[in-house]
Amino acid sequence: MNRSPFFYVGDKYKLMKQLGEHFPKHFDTLVEPFVGGGSVFLNTTANAYICNDLNSSMICLHKFLYSFKKNRNQFFSLFEETIKKYDFSASYLGVFVPEDLKKKYVKTYYAKFNKHAYDKLKRDFNHNKQDFLKLYVLLIYGFNHMLRFNKSGDFNLPVGNVDYNKNVYKALNAYFDFIDKNDIVFLNLDFEEFLLSRKYSQGDFVYLDPPYLISACEYNKGWTEESEKRLLSTLDQLNSRGVRFALSNVFIHKGQSNHLLIKWADKYSVERVKSNYISYHDNSIKETTEVLIKNY
């Protein structure tokens, strides 16, 4: 399994084996309106990939990495030079946190060590928000590897207790291996415009992992009941056009039920998905009924 180098909160990396068993056995083009960090396309076999997300920063980062499709060595050189320039820890490069700091801050020593470098990099990025190399480094060293901006458009995530380690290096290499062999189109559109403006062929398959209406996390902010209704209506239109789709979502979470989704799903096939849904607030496992809804 390929881990996304964006380590996206709420991605489907750990569930891909289960989900893949319910995907169509053969399809030509994978269409993703909510691509996020890309864990699904990175673990799916198709002839073409059309990937979209409303998060423009995430799409810009995908495009940024994709621009090094045939020259990953150049990317690693620039990436590691930036890490060294700002004096971050980097266990993969042999730059370790001092032992006295590890003993003093047993569970948070990376955050303590990297805070000054991270804050300086954040200030520098906010002066030039088109420098996606800096943004990617911020994502790697930021809290939960998230992308978060304030109302003024400034990146405002605090430093995380994380490091440039062998897992990051491995994920980046897996990403480059995949994009080197595949052609991927990245778009930044509203999901409805993206899905309904496309001309579909018999070999297309649409996979959707939208924000969840009844789950509170950063990724779901701004997703309303009206958004949910638009999505379900759009999927009904795709179904009427003979387009195959599969939708990941939750019926129940923390005692809440998505009655709108449950009622709508009656007309389609519903597969239960076994998952440990973990809250990014407190890392506790929540009682959740996760499902894959499909029309084939």
C-alpha positions in Angstrom: 0.0 0.0 0.0 1.2 3.5 -0.9 1.1 6.1 1.9 0.3 9.6 0.7 3.1 12.1 1.3 0.5 14.6 2.6 -0.6 12.3 5.5 -4.0 13.8 5.1 -6.3 13.8 8.1 -9.3 11.5 7.4 -7.7 9.9 4.3 -8.6 6.3 3.3 -5.1 4.8 3.4 -5.9 2.3 6.1 -9.2 1.3 4.5 -8.0 0.9 0.9 -7.8 -2.8 1.1 -11.4 -3.0 2.2 -12.6 -0.4 -0.2 -10.8 -1.8 -3.2 -12.6 -5.1 -2.7 -15.9 -3.3 -3.5 -14.6 -1.2 -6.4 -15.4 -2.3 -9.9 -13.0 -5.0 -11.1 -12.1 -3.1 -14.2 -12.4 0.6 -15.1 -10.4 2.9 -17.4 -10.6 6.3 -15.6 -10.8 7.0 -11.9 -12.6 10.3 -11.2 -12.2 11.8 -7.8 -14.0 15.1 -6.9 -12.6 15.1 -3.3 -9.1 13.8 -3.8 -7.5 15.2 -0.6 -4.1 13.7 -0.1 -4.5 11.2 -2.9 -4.5 7.9 -0.9 -7.2 6.4 -3.1 -5.7 7.1 -6.6 -2.2 6.1 -5.2 -3.6 2.6 -4.5 -5.9 2.2 -7.5 -5.1 0.7 -10.9 -6.6 2.7 -13.9 -5.5 4.0 -17.2 -6.2 7.6 -16.3 -6.8 9.7 -13.2 -8.9 12.9 -13.0 -8.5 14.4 -9.5 -10.2 17.4 -8.1 -10.5 19.2 -4.8 -12.0 22.5 -3.6 -8.9 23.1 -1.4 -6.7 25.1 -3.8 -3.6 24.7 -1.6 -3.9 20.9 -1.7 -4.2 20.9 -5.4 -1.3 23.3 -5.8 0.8 21.0 -3.6 -0.1 18.0 -5.8 0.8 20.0 -8.9 4.0 21.1 -7.3 5.1 17.5 -6.6 3.8 16.4 -10.0 6.1 19.0 -11.6 9.1 16.9 -10.4 7.6 13.8 -12.0 10.8 13.1 -14.0 13.3 14.7 -11.6 12.6 13.6 -8.0 16.3 14.1 -7.1 15.9 17.8 -7.7 12.9 17.9 -5.4 14.7 16.0 -2.6 17.7 18.4 -3.0 15.5 21.5 -2.7 13.4 20.0 0.1 16.3 18.9 2.2 18.2 22.1 1.6 15.2 24.0 3.0 15.1 21.8 6.1 18.8 22.4 6.7 18.5 26.1 6.0 15.9 26.6 8.8 17.6 24.2 11.2 14.8 21.7 11.6 15.5 18.3 13.1 15.5 15.6 10.4 16.1 12.1 11.7 16.2 10.8 8.1 19.2 13.1 7.5 20.9 12.3 10.8 19.9 15.6 12.4 18.6 14.5 15.8 17.1 16.3 18.8 19.6 16.6 21.7 19.2 13.9 24.4 18.8 16.5 27.2 15.7 17.9 25.4 14.3 14.4 24.8 14.5 13.7 28.5 13.0 17.1 29.5 10.1 16.9 27.0 9.6 13.1 26.6 6.4 13.4 24.4 6.9 16.7 22.7 10.6 17.1 22.1 10.2 17.5 18.3 7.7 20.4 18.8 10.0 22.1 21.3 13.1 21.7 19.1 11.5 22.8 15.8 9.2 25.6 17.0 11.6 28.4 16.3 12.4 27.1 12.8 8.8 26.4 12.1 7.6 29.9 13.1 10.3 31.5 10.9 9.4 29.4 8.0 5.7 30.2 8.5 6.5 33.9 8.5 8.5 33.6 5.3 5.8 31.6 3.6 3.1 34.1 4.5 5.2 36.8 2.7 5.1 34.7 -0.5 2.2 32.3 -0.5 3.2 30.9 -3.9 6.3 29.2 -2.6 4.9 25.7 -2.4 8.2 24.1 -1.4 7.9 26.1 1.9 4.3 25.1 2.2 5.1 21.5 1.9 7.8 21.7 4.5 5.3 23.4 6.8 2.8 20.5 6.2 5.5 18.0 7.1 6.4 19.7 10.4 3.0 21.1 11.2 0.4 19.7 13.7 -1.1 16.6 12.3 0.3 17.4 8.9 -2.6 19.8 8.3 -3.2 22.8 6.0 -4.9 25.6 7.9 -5.3 29.3 7.0 -6.9 32.2 8.9 -9.4 34.6 7.4 -6.6 36.8 6.0 -5.3 33.8 4.1 -2.2 33.4 6.3 -1.0 29.9 7.2 -1.6 29.6 10.9 -1.1 26.0 12.0 1.2 25.4 15.0 4.3 23.2 14.9 3.7 19.5 15.4 5.6 16.8 17.3 6.8 15.4 14.0 10.0 15.1 12.0 11.4 14.4 8.5 11.9 10.7 8.9 12.1 7.5 6.8 8.3 7.3 6.6 8.1 10.7 4.9 10.9 9.8 2.5 9.3 6.5 1.7 5.9 8.1 1.1 7.4 10.7 -1.2 9.3 8.0 -3.2 6.1 6.0 -3.5 4.3 9.1 -4.8 7.0 9.8 -7.4 7.0 6.1 -8.4 3.3 6.3 -9.1 3.2 9.6 -10.9 6.2 8.6 -13.0 4.1 5.8 -14.5 0.7 7.5 -14.7 -0.9 10.6 -16.1 -2.9 12.6 -13.6 -5.0 15.7 -14.1 -5.5 17.9 -11.0 -8.4 20.4 -10.9 -9.7 22.9 -8.4 -13.5 23.1 -8.8 -16.7 22.8 -6.8 -17.7 19.2 -6.8 -21.0 19.8 -8.6 -19.4 21.7 -11.5 -16.6 19.2 -11.7 -18.9 16.1 -11.9 -21.7 17.5 -14.0 -19.5 19.2 -16.6 -17.7 16.0 -17.5 -18.5 13.8 -20.5 -18.4 10.2 -19.2 -17.6 7.0 -20.9 -18.5 3.4 -20.0 -15.1 2.9 -18.5 -15.3 5.7 -15.9 -15.6 5.2 -12.2 -16.3 8.0 -9.7 -15.1 7.6 -6.1 -16.2 10.1 -3.6 -14.9 10.8 0.0 -16.6 14.1 0.8 -16.6 16.0 4.1 -19.0 14.1 6.5 -22.0 16.1 7.7 -22.0 14.6 11.2 -18.3 14.5 11.9 -16.5 17.5 13.3 -13.0 17.9 12.0 -11.1 20.6 10.2 -11.7 18.9 6.8 -15.5 19.0 7.3 -15.7 22.8 8.2 -18.1 24.6 5.8 -19.9 21.4 4.8 -23.6 22.0 5.4 -26.9 20.1 5.0 -27.3 22.1 1.8 -23.9 20.8 0.6 -25.1 17.3 1.4 -28.3 17.7 -0.6 -26.4 19.1 -3.6 -24.0 16.1 -3.5 -26.8 13.5 -3.3 -28.7 15.2 -6.1 -25.6 15.2 -8.2 -25.0 11.5 -7.6 -28.6 10.8 -8.6 -27.9 12.6 -11.9 -24.8 10.6 -12.5 -26.7 7.4 -11.8 -29.4 8.4 -14.4 -26.5 8.8 -16.9 -25.2 5.3 -16.2 -22.0 6.5 -14.4 -20.7 4.1 -11.8 -19.9 5.7 -8.4 -19.0 4.7 -4.9 -19.5 7.1 -1.9 -17.6 6.8 1.4 -19.5 8.2 4.4 -20.8 7.6 7.8 -24.4 6.8 8.9 -23.8 7.2 12.6 -21.1 9.0 14.6 -20.9 9.8 18.3 -24.6 9.2 18.7 -25.6 11.3 15.7 -27.3 9.8 12.7 -27.3 11.2 9.1 -30.9 10.6 8.4 -30.7 12.4 5.1 -28.0 10.1 3.8 -29.5 6.9 5.3 -32.9 7.6 3.5 -31.2 8.4 0.2 -29.0 5.3 0.3 -32.0 3.0 0.3 -32.0 3.1 -3.5 -28.4 1.9 -3.8 -26.2 -0.9 -2.5 -24.6 -0.3 1.0 -21.5 -2.0 2.2 -20.3 -1.8 5.8 -16.7 -0.7 6.3 -14.9 -1.7 9.4 -12.9 1.3 10.7 -11.5 2.8 13.8 -12.6 6.4 13.3 -10.2 8.5 15.4 -10.8 12.0 16.5 -8.0 14.4 15.6 -8.9 16.4 18.8 -8.1 13.7 21.3 -7.0 10.6 19.4 -9.8 8.6 20.9 -11.7 6.0 18.9 -15.3 6.9 18.2 -18.3 4.6 17.7 -19.0 5.0 14.0 -21.0 3.2 11.3 -18.9 3.8 8.2 -20.3 2.7 4.8 -19.6 2.6 1.1 -22.6 3.4 -1.0 -22.5 2.3 -4.6 -24.8 2.1 -7.6 -23.4 -1.0 -9.3 
